[in-house]
Amino acid sequence: MNWTFENFKPHLENLTPQAREKALEIAEHLMEKGGISEEKAIKEAIVRAEEWFLNSEG
């Protein structure tokens, strides 16, 4: 599944472009693993992407 910003715009609009892209990447990976709903996947992905972004900024 190729996720796009438009599919989850309300959830992602406050993220930076880099964190948004990372969140979509993470959500896609979570969905591929299975056992998680789209909503939970995107929420978890946003948390992980925010952490990733903060860590990458130093």
PQR file with spaces between the fields and no chain letter, atoms N, CA, C, O and H, PARSE charges and radii, in Angstrom:
ATOM       1  N    MET     1       0.860   -1.178    0.000 -0.4000 1.5000
ATOM       2  CA   MET     1       0.000    0.000    0.000 -0.0000 2.0000
ATOM       3  C    MET     1       0.899    1.233    0.000  0.5500 1.7000
ATOM       4  O    MET     1       1.814    1.337    0.817 -0.5500 1.4000
ATOM       5  N    ASN     2       0.647    2.136   -0.888 -0.4000 1.5000
ATOM       6  CA   ASN     2       1.380    3.389   -0.890 -0.0000 2.0000
ATOM       7  C    ASN     2       0.539    4.446   -0.196  0.5500 1.7000
ATOM       8  O    ASN     2      -0.507    4.862   -0.695 -0.5500 1.4000
ATOM       9  H    ASN     2      -0.096    2.051   -1.552  0.4000 1.0000
ATOM      10  N    TRP     3       1.012    4.865    0.950 -0.4000 1.5000
ATOM      11  CA   TRP     3       0.301    5.867    1.720 -0.0000 2.0000
ATOM      12  C    TRP     3       0.693    7.243    1.214  0.5500 1.7000
ATOM      13  O    TRP     3       1.821    7.466    0.775 -0.5500 1.4000
ATOM      14  H    TRP     3       1.861    4.527    1.355  0.4000 1.0000
ATOM      15  N    THR     4      -0.247    8.146    1.283 -0.4000 1.5000
ATOM      16  CA   THR     4       0.046    9.520    0.889 -0.0000 2.0000
ATOM      17  C    THR     4      -0.432   10.460    1.986  0.5500 1.7000
ATOM      18  O    THR     4      -1.263   10.109    2.823 -0.5500 1.4000
ATOM      19  H    THR     4      -1.163    7.965    1.640  0.4000 1.0000
ATOM      20  N    PHE     5       0.108   11.637    1.951 -0.4000 1.5000
ATOM      21  CA   PHE     5      -0.286   12.654    2.916 -0.0000 2.0000
ATOM      22  C    PHE     5      -1.789   12.895    2.866  0.5500 1.7000
ATOM      23  O    PHE     5      -2.419   13.076    3.909 -0.5500 1.4000
ATOM      24  H    PHE     5       0.783   11.922    1.271  0.4000 1.0000
ATOM      25  N    GLU     6      -2.364   12.900    1.691 -0.4000 1.5000
ATOM      26  CA   GLU     6      -3.787   13.197    1.537 -0.0000 2.0000
ATOM      27  C    GLU     6      -4.673   12.193    2.278  0.5500 1.7000
ATOM      28  O    GLU     6      -5.737   12.562    2.773 -0.5500 1.4000
ATOM      29  H    GLU     6      -1.853   12.753    0.844  0.4000 1.0000
ATOM      30  N    ASN     7      -4.246   10.923    2.360 -0.4000 1.5000
ATOM      31  CA   ASN     7      -5.045    9.914    3.050 -0.0000 2.0000
ATOM      32  C    ASN     7      -5.223   10.222    4.535  0.5500 1.7000
ATOM      33  O    ASN     7      -6.241    9.868    5.131 -0.5500 1.4000
ATOM      34  H    ASN     7      -3.381   10.622    1.958  0.4000 1.0000
ATOM      35  N    PHE     8      -4.232   10.881    5.127 -0.4000 1.5000
ATOM      36  CA   PHE     8      -4.246   11.116    6.563 -0.0000 2.0000
ATOM      37  C    PHE     8      -3.929   12.559    6.911  0.5500 1.7000
ATOM      38  O    PHE     8      -3.325   12.834    7.947 -0.5500 1.4000
ATOM      39  H    PHE     8      -3.406   11.169    4.643  0.4000 1.0000
ATOM      40  N    LYS     9      -4.329   13.468    6.062 -0.4000 1.5000
ATOM      41  CA   LYS     9      -4.009   14.884    6.211 -0.0000 2.0000
ATOM      42  C    LYS     9      -4.312   15.437    7.606  0.5500 1.7000
ATOM      43  O    LYS     9      -3.451   16.104    8.179 -0.5500 1.4000
ATOM      44  H    LYS     9      -4.820   13.245    5.220  0.4000 1.0000
ATOM      45  N    PRO    10      -5.482   15.194    8.172 -0.5600 1.5000
ATOM      46  CA   PRO    10      -5.763   15.769    9.502  0.2800 2.0000
ATOM      47  C    PRO    10      -4.782   15.305   10.571  0.5500 1.7000
ATOM      48  O    PRO    10      -4.482   16.054   11.502 -0.5500 1.4000
ATOM      49  N    HIS    11      -4.282   14.086   10.450 -0.4000 1.5000
ATOM      50  CA   HIS    11      -3.365   13.544   11.441 -0.0000 2.0000
ATOM      51  C    HIS    11      -1.933   14.039   11.245  0.5500 1.7000
ATOM      52  O    HIS    11      -1.160   14.106   12.201 -0.5500 1.4000
ATOM      53  H    HIS    11      -4.525   13.478    9.694  0.4000 1.0000
ATOM      54  N    LEU    12      -1.584   14.381   10.020 -0.4000 1.5000
ATOM      55  CA   LEU    12      -0.190   14.661    9.676 -0.0000 2.0000
ATOM      56  C    LEU    12       0.131   16.127    9.428  0.5500 1.7000
ATOM      57  O    LEU    12       1.303   16.484    9.309 -0.5500 1.4000
ATOM      58  H    LEU    12      -2.211   14.327    9.243  0.4000 1.0000
ATOM      59  N    GLU    13      -0.864   16.969    9.349 -0.4000 1.5000
ATOM      60  CA   GLU    13      -0.637   18.343    8.893 -0.0000 2.0000
ATOM      61  C    GLU    13       0.277   19.162    9.796  0.5500 1.7000
ATOM      62  O    GLU    13       0.859   20.147    9.340 -0.5500 1.4000
ATOM      63  H    GLU    13      -1.816   16.679    9.445  0.4000 1.0000
ATOM      64  N    ASN    14       0.420   18.781   11.064 -0.4000 1.5000
ATOM      65  CA   ASN    14       1.274   19.552   11.964 -0.0000 2.0000
ATOM      66  C    ASN    14       2.727   19.083   11.992  0.5500 1.7000
ATOM      67  O    ASN    14       3.556   19.658   12.697 -0.5500 1.4000
ATOM      68  H    ASN    14      -0.052   17.981   11.434  0.4000 1.0000
ATOM      69  N    LEU    15       3.033   18.041   11.225 -0.4000 1.5000
ATOM      70  CA   LEU    15       4.397   17.535   11.173 -0.0000 2.0000
ATOM      71  C    LEU    15       5.212   18.268   10.120  0.5500 1.7000
ATOM      72  O    LEU    15       4.666   18.808    9.158 -0.5500 1.4000
ATOM      73  H    LEU    15       2.359   17.574   10.652  0.4000 1.0000
ATOM      74  N    THR    16       6.520   18.281   10.312 -0.4000 1.5000
ATOM      75  CA   THR    16       7.396   18.816    9.272 -0.0000 2.0000
ATOM      76  C    THR    16       7.349   17.871    8.078  0.5500 1.7000
ATOM      77  O    THR    16       6.965   16.712    8.234 -0.5500 1.4000
ATOM      78  H    THR    16       6.964   17.843   11.093  0.4000 1.0000
ATOM      79  N    PRO    17       7.727   18.332    6.898 -0.5600 1.5000
ATOM      80  CA   PRO    17       7.721   17.434    5.731  0.2800 2.0000
ATOM      81  C    PRO    17       8.556   16.172    5.950  0.5500 1.7000
ATOM      82  O    PRO    17       8.156   15.088    5.527 -0.5500 1.4000
ATOM      83  N    GLN    18       9.707   16.302    6.605 -0.4000 1.5000
ATOM      84  CA   GLN    18      10.555   15.136    6.856 -0.0000 2.0000
ATOM      85  C    GLN    18       9.882   14.149    7.809  0.5500 1.7000
ATOM      86  O    GLN    18       9.887   12.943    7.565 -0.5500 1.4000
ATOM      87  H    GLN    18      10.031   17.183    6.949  0.4000 1.0000
ATOM      88  N    ALA    19       9.310   14.657    8.880 -0.4000 1.5000
ATOM      89  CA   ALA    19       8.630   13.798    9.848 -0.0000 2.0000
ATOM      90  C    ALA    19       7.375   13.185    9.236  0.5500 1.7000
ATOM      91  O    ALA    19       7.034   12.041    9.534 -0.5500 1.4000
ATOM      92  H    ALA    19       9.306   15.637    9.078  0.4000 1.0000
ATOM      93  N    ARG    20       6.695   13.932    8.392 -0.4000 1.5000
ATOM      94  CA   ARG    20       5.504   13.416    7.711 -0.0000 2.0000
ATOM      95  C    ARG    20       5.870   12.230    6.821  0.5500 1.7000
ATOM      96  O    ARG    20       5.188   11.206    6.835 -0.5500 1.4000
ATOM      97  H    ARG    20       6.971   14.862    8.150  0.4000 1.0000
ATOM      98  N    GLU    21       6.937   12.369    6.053 -0.4000 1.5000
ATOM      99  CA   GLU    21       7.386   11.288    5.177 -0.0000 2.0000
ATOM     100  C    GLU    21       7.786   10.068    5.997  0.5500 1.7000
ATOM     101  O    GLU    21       7.460    8.936    5.638 -0.5500 1.4000
ATOM     102  H    GLU    21       7.491   13.202    6.042  0.4000 1.0000
ATOM     103  N    LYS    22       8.493   10.302    7.098 -0.4000 1.5000
ATOM     104  CA   LYS    22       8.915    9.202    7.972 -0.0000 2.0000
ATOM     105  C    LYS    22       7.692    8.523    8.588  0.5500 1.7000
ATOM     106  O    LYS    22       7.659    7.297    8.692 -0.5500 1.4000
ATOM     107  H    LYS    22       8.758   11.221    7.390  0.4000 1.0000
ATOM     108  N    ALA    23       6.695    9.294    8.993 -0.4000 1.5000
ATOM     109  CA   ALA    23       5.474    8.719    9.568 -0.0000 2.0000
ATOM     110  C    ALA    23       4.767    7.827    8.568  0.5500 1.7000
ATOM     111  O    ALA    23       4.281    6.755    8.927 -0.5500 1.4000
ATOM     112  H    ALA    23       6.722   10.290    8.908  0.4000 1.0000
ATOM     113  N    LEU    24       4.704    8.254    7.326 -0.4000 1.5000
ATOM     114  CA   LEU    24       4.070    7.435    6.295 -0.0000 2.0000
ATOM     115  C    LEU    24       4.849    6.143    6.070  0.5500 1.7000
ATOM     116  O    LEU    24       4.260    5.079    5.882 -0.5500 1.4000
ATOM     117  H    LEU    24       5.098    9.125    7.034  0.4000 1.0000
ATOM     118  N    GLU    25       6.166    6.242    6.092 -0.4000 1.5000
ATOM     119  CA   GLU    25       7.033    5.068    5.957 -0.0000 2.0000
ATOM     120  C    GLU    25       6.779    4.076    7.093  0.5500 1.7000
ATOM     121  O    GLU    25       6.603    2.880    6.864 -0.5500 1.4000
ATOM     122  H    GLU    25       6.644    7.107    6.245  0.4000 1.0000
ATOM     123  N    ILE    26       6.765    4.592    8.302 -0.4000 1.5000
ATOM     124  CA   ILE    26       6.559    3.757    9.486 -0.0000 2.0000
ATOM     125  C    ILE    26       5.171    3.126    9.472  0.5500 1.7000
ATOM     126  O    ILE    26       5.025    1.937    9.754 -0.5500 1.4000
ATOM     127  H    ILE    26       6.909    5.564    8.487  0.4000 1.0000
ATOM     128  N    ALA    27       4.160    3.913    9.146 -0.4000 1.5000
ATOM     129  CA   ALA    27       2.784    3.393    9.106 -0.0000 2.0000
ATOM     130  C    ALA    27       2.655    2.274    8.077  0.5500 1.7000
ATOM     131  O    ALA    27       2.000    1.262    8.330 -0.5500 1.4000
ATOM     132  H    ALA    27       4.279    4.879    8.916  0.4000 1.0000
ATOM     133  N    GLU    28       3.275    2.459    6.930 -0.4000 1.5000
ATOM     134  CA   GLU    28       3.225    1.423    5.892 -0.0000 2.0000
ATOM     135  C    GLU    28       3.876    0.141    6.400  0.5500 1.7000
ATOM     136  O    GLU    28       3.353   -0.952    6.186 -0.5500 1.4000
ATOM     137  H    GLU    28       3.806    3.280    6.724  0.4000 1.0000
ATOM     138  N    HIS    29       5.006    0.275    7.065 -0.4000 1.5000
ATOM     139  CA   HIS    29       5.694   -0.892    7.616 -0.0000 2.0000
ATOM     140  C    HIS    29       4.814   -1.591    8.660  0.5500 1.7000
ATOM     141  O    HIS    29       4.700   -2.816    8.652 -0.5500 1.4000
ATOM     142  H    HIS    29       5.431    1.164    7.238  0.4000 1.0000
ATOM     143  N    LEU    30       4.202   -0.828    9.545 -0.4000 1.5000
ATOM     144  CA   LEU    30       3.330   -1.410   10.572 -0.0000 2.0000
ATOM     145  C    LEU    30       2.163   -2.166    9.942  0.5500 1.7000
ATOM     146  O    LEU    30       1.796   -3.247   10.402 -0.5500 1.4000
ATOM     147  H    LEU    30       4.295    0.168    9.552  0.4000 1.0000
ATOM     148  N    MET    31       1.586   -1.597    8.893 -0.4000 1.5000
ATOM     149  CA   MET    31       0.461   -2.249    8.223 -0.0000 2.0000
ATOM     150  C    MET    31       0.902   -3.535    7.520  0.5500 1.7000
ATOM     151  O    MET    31       0.158   -4.516    7.488 -0.5500 1.4000
ATOM     152  H    MET    31       1.885   -0.718    8.519  0.4000 1.0000
ATOM     153  N    GLU    32       2.099   -3.527    6.964 -0.4000 1.5000
ATOM     154  CA   GLU    32       2.611   -4.725    6.296 -0.0000 2.0000
ATOM     155  C    GLU    32       2.819   -5.863    7.283  0.5500 1.7000
ATOM     156  O    GLU    32       2.606   -7.029    6.950 -0.5500 1.4000
ATOM     157  H    GLU    32       2.703   -2.730    6.990  0.4000 1.0000
ATOM     158  N    LYS    33       3.238   -5.518    8.510 -0.4000 1.5000
ATOM     159  CA   LYS    33       3.442   -6.524    9.546 -0.0000 2.0000
ATOM     160  C    LYS    33       2.116   -7.139    9.977  0.5500 1.7000
ATOM     161  O    LYS    33       2.068   -8.299   10.387 -0.5500 1.4000
ATOM     162  H    LYS    33       3.411   -4.571    8.781  0.4000 1.0000
ATOM     163  N    GLY    34       1.039   -6.359    9.883 -0.4000 1.5000
ATOM     164  CA   GLY    34      -0.292   -6.850   10.214 -0.0000 2.0000
ATOM     165  C    GLY    34      -0.621   -6.742   11.693  0.5500 1.7000
ATOM     166  O    GLY    34       0.228   -6.402   12.516 -0.5500 1.4000
ATOM     167  H    GLY    34       1.078   -5.417    9.549  0.4000 1.0000
ATOM     168  N    GLY    35      -1.878   -7.042   12.009 -0.4000 1.5000
ATOM     169  CA   GLY    35      -2.333   -7.047   13.382 -0.0000 2.0000
ATOM     170  C    GLY    35      -2.596   -5.675   13.970  0.5500 1.7000
ATOM     171  O    GLY    35      -2.691   -5.528   15.188 -0.5500 1.4000
ATOM     172  H    GLY    35      -2.567   -7.318   11.340  0.4000 1.0000
ATOM     173  N    ILE    36      -2.716   -4.667   13.115 -0.4000 1.5000
ATOM     174  CA   ILE    36      -2.948   -3.306   13.600 -0.0000 2.0000
ATOM     175  C    ILE    36      -3.872   -2.588   12.622  0.5500 1.7000
ATOM     176  O    ILE    36      -3.780   -2.784   11.410 -0.5500 1.4000
ATOM     177  H    ILE    36      -2.639   -4.786   12.125  0.4000 1.0000
ATOM     178  N    SER    37      -4.747   -1.770   13.148 -0.4000 1.5000
ATOM     179  CA   SER    37      -5.657   -1.016   12.291 -0.0000 2.0000
ATOM     180  C    SER    37      -4.927    0.167   11.675  0.5500 1.7000
ATOM     181  O    SER    37      -3.874    0.569   12.170 -0.5500 1.4000
ATOM     182  H    SER    37      -4.822   -1.611   14.132  0.4000 1.0000
ATOM     183  N    GLU    38      -5.468    0.728   10.608 -0.4000 1.5000
ATOM     184  CA   GLU    38      -4.866    1.897    9.970 -0.0000 2.0000
ATOM     185  C    GLU    38      -4.756    3.051   10.962  0.5500 1.7000
ATOM     186  O    GLU    38      -3.736    3.737   11.016 -0.5500 1.4000
ATOM     187  H    GLU    38      -6.323    0.402   10.206  0.4000 1.0000
ATOM     188  N    GLU    39      -5.809    3.258   11.744 -0.4000 1.5000
ATOM     189  CA   GLU    39      -5.816    4.367   12.698 -0.0000 2.0000
ATOM     190  C    GLU    39      -4.709    4.210   13.738  0.5500 1.7000
ATOM     191  O    GLU    39      -3.989    5.163   14.033 -0.5500 1.4000
ATOM     192  H    GLU    39      -6.638    2.701   11.700  0.4000 1.0000
ATOM     193  N    LYS    40      -4.578    3.010   14.290 -0.4000 1.5000
ATOM     194  CA   LYS    40      -3.520    2.777   15.278 -0.0000 2.0000
ATOM     195  C    LYS    40      -2.145    2.877   14.632  0.5500 1.7000
ATOM     196  O    LYS    40      -1.207    3.390   15.241 -0.5500 1.4000
ATOM     197  H    LYS    40      -5.163    2.236   14.050  0.4000 1.0000
ATOM     198  N    ALA    41      -2.025    2.395   13.418 -0.4000 1.5000
ATOM     199  CA   ALA    41      -0.740    2.454   12.709 -0.0000 2.0000
ATOM     200  C    ALA    41      -0.307    3.898   12.505  0.5500 1.7000
ATOM     201  O    ALA    41       0.854    4.228   12.744 -0.5500 1.4000
ATOM     202  H    ALA    41      -2.787    1.978   12.923  0.4000 1.0000
ATOM     203  N    ILE    42      -1.209    4.760   12.073 -0.4000 1.5000
ATOM     204  CA   ILE    42      -0.828    6.148   11.818 -0.0000 2.0000
ATOM     205  C    ILE    42      -0.529    6.877   13.125  0.5500 1.7000
ATOM     206  O    ILE    42       0.382    7.703   13.170 -0.5500 1.4000
ATOM     207  H    ILE    42      -2.153    4.492   11.879  0.4000 1.0000
ATOM     208  N    LYS    43      -1.271    6.590   14.179 -0.4000 1.5000
ATOM     209  CA   LYS    43      -0.998    7.229   15.474 -0.0000 2.0000
ATOM     210  C    LYS    43       0.373    6.816   16.004  0.5500 1.7000
ATOM     211  O    LYS    43       1.140    7.658   16.470 -0.5500 1.4000
ATOM     212  H    LYS    43      -2.012    5.919   14.143  0.4000 1.0000
ATOM     213  N    GLU    44       0.677    5.529   15.931 -0.4000 1.5000
ATOM     214  CA   GLU    44       1.978    5.034   16.380 -0.0000 2.0000
ATOM     215  C    GLU    44       3.087    5.599   15.496  0.5500 1.7000
ATOM     216  O    GLU    44       4.149    5.975   15.993 -0.5500 1.4000
ATOM     217  H    GLU    44       0.054    4.845   15.552  0.4000 1.0000
ATOM     218  N    ALA    45       2.847    5.658   14.213 -0.4000 1.5000
ATOM     219  CA   ALA    45       3.838    6.175   13.275 -0.0000 2.0000
ATOM     220  C    ALA    45       4.143    7.647   13.540  0.5500 1.7000
ATOM     221  O    ALA    45       5.294    8.069   13.432 -0.5500 1.4000
ATOM     222  H    ALA    45       1.985    5.353   13.809  0.4000 1.0000
ATOM     223  N    ILE    46       3.136    8.418   13.881 -0.4000 1.5000
ATOM     224  CA   ILE    46       3.345    9.840   14.176 -0.0000 2.0000
ATOM     225  C    ILE    46       4.235    9.991   15.404  0.5500 1.7000
ATOM     226  O    ILE    46       5.156   10.809   15.406 -0.5500 1.4000
ATOM     227  H    ILE    46       2.201    8.075   13.968  0.4000 1.0000
ATOM     228  N    VAL    47       3.970    9.216   16.439 -0.4000 1.5000
ATOM     229  CA   VAL    47       4.792    9.280   17.654 -0.0000 2.0000
ATOM     230  C    VAL    47       6.237    8.924   17.325  0.5500 1.7000
ATOM     231  O    VAL    47       7.165    9.628   17.725 -0.5500 1.4000
ATOM     232  H    VAL    47       3.223    8.552   16.438  0.4000 1.0000
ATOM     233  N    ARG    48       6.420    7.833   16.597 -0.4000 1.5000
ATOM     234  CA   ARG    48       7.780    7.396   16.253 -0.0000 2.0000
ATOM     235  C    ARG    48       8.475    8.400   15.347  0.5500 1.7000
ATOM     236  O    ARG    48       9.669    8.652   15.511 -0.5500 1.4000
ATOM     237  H    ARG    48       5.666    7.261   16.272  0.4000 1.0000
ATOM     238  N    ALA    49       7.756    8.974   14.401 -0.4000 1.5000
ATOM     239  CA   ALA    49       8.348    9.950   13.481 -0.0000 2.0000
ATOM     240  C    ALA    49       8.751   11.226   14.225  0.5500 1.7000
ATOM     241  O    ALA    49       9.796   11.809   13.933 -0.5500 1.4000
ATOM     242  H    ALA    49       6.786    8.769   14.268  0.4000 1.0000
ATOM     243  N    GLU    50       7.940   11.656   15.171 -0.4000 1.5000
ATOM     244  CA   GLU    50       8.292   12.835   15.967 -0.0000 2.0000
ATOM     245  C    GLU    50       9.566   12.572   16.773  0.5500 1.7000
ATOM     246  O    GLU    50      10.445   13.431   16.853 -0.5500 1.4000
ATOM     247  H    GLU    50       7.091   11.183   15.409  0.4000 1.0000
ATOM     248  N    GLU    51       9.660   11.381   17.368 -0.4000 1.5000
ATOM     249  CA   GLU    51      10.859   11.016   18.117 -0.0000 2.0000
ATOM     250  C    GLU    51      12.067   10.971   17.183  0.5500 1.7000
ATOM     251  O    GLU    51      13.136   11.479   17.521 -0.5500 1.4000
ATOM     252  H    GLU    51       8.946   10.683   17.303  0.4000 1.0000
ATOM     253  N    TRP    52      11.896   10.367   16.013 -0.4000 1.5000
ATOM     254  CA   TRP    52      12.965   10.285   15.024 -0.0000 2.0000
ATOM     255  C    TRP    52      13.436   11.689   14.643  0.5500 1.7000
ATOM     256  O    TRP    52      14.636   11.957   14.590 -0.5500 1.4000
ATOM     257  H    TRP    52      11.027    9.955   15.738  0.4000 1.0000
ATOM     258  N    PHE    53      12.489   12.573   14.382 -0.4000 1.5000
ATOM     259  CA   PHE    53      12.826   13.933   13.962 -0.0000 2.0000
ATOM     260  C    PHE    53      13.589   14.671   15.067  0.5500 1.7000
ATOM     261  O    PHE    53      14.597   15.324   14.796 -0.5500 1.4000
ATOM     262  H    PHE    53      11.514   12.356   14.426  0.4000 1.0000
ATOM     263  N    LEU    54      13.116   14.569   16.288 -0.4000 1.5000
ATOM     264  CA   LEU    54      13.795   15.235   17.414 -0.0000 2.0000
ATOM     265  C    LEU    54      15.203   14.684   17.605  0.5500 1.7000
ATOM     266  O    LEU    54      16.133   15.445   17.874 -0.5500 1.4000
ATOM     267  H    LEU    54      12.297   14.039   16.508  0.4000 1.0000
ATOM     268  N    ASN    55      15.368   13.384   17.470 -0.4000 1.5000
ATOM     269  CA   ASN    55      16.687   12.781   17.609 -0.0000 2.0000
ATOM     270  C    ASN    55      17.612   13.169   16.456  0.5500 1.7000
ATOM     271  O    ASN    55      18.815   13.337   16.656 -0.5500 1.4000
ATOM     272  H    ASN    55      14.613   12.766   17.251  0.4000 1.0000
ATOM     273  N    SER    56      17.070   13.308   15.279 -0.4000 1.5000
ATOM     274  CA   SER    56      17.912   13.643   14.116 -0.0000 2.0000
ATOM     275  C    SER    56      18.323   15.121   14.137  0.5500 1.7000
ATOM     276  O    SER    56      19.330   15.492   13.534 -0.5500 1.4000
ATOM     277  H    SER    56      16.093   13.171   15.116  0.4000 1.0000
ATOM     278  N    GLU    57      17.559   15.948   14.816 -0.4000 1.5000
ATOM     279  CA   GLU    57      17.880   17.363   14.921 -0.0000 2.0000
ATOM     280  C    GLU    57      18.952   17.623   15.973  0.5500 1.7000
ATOM     281  O    GLU    57      19.569   18.688   16.001 -0.5500 1.4000
ATOM     282  H    GLU    57      16.741   15.646   15.306  0.4000 1.0000
ATOM     283  N    GLY    58      19.164   16.631   16.840 -0.4000 1.5000
ATOM     284  CA   GLY    58      20.203   16.740   17.873 -0.0000 2.0000
ATOM     285  C    GLY    58      19.765   17.554   19.001  0.5500 1.7000
ATOM     286  O    GLY    58      20.520   17.745   19.955 -0.5500 1.4000
ATOM     287  H    GLY    58      18.663   15.766   16.817  0.4000 1.0000
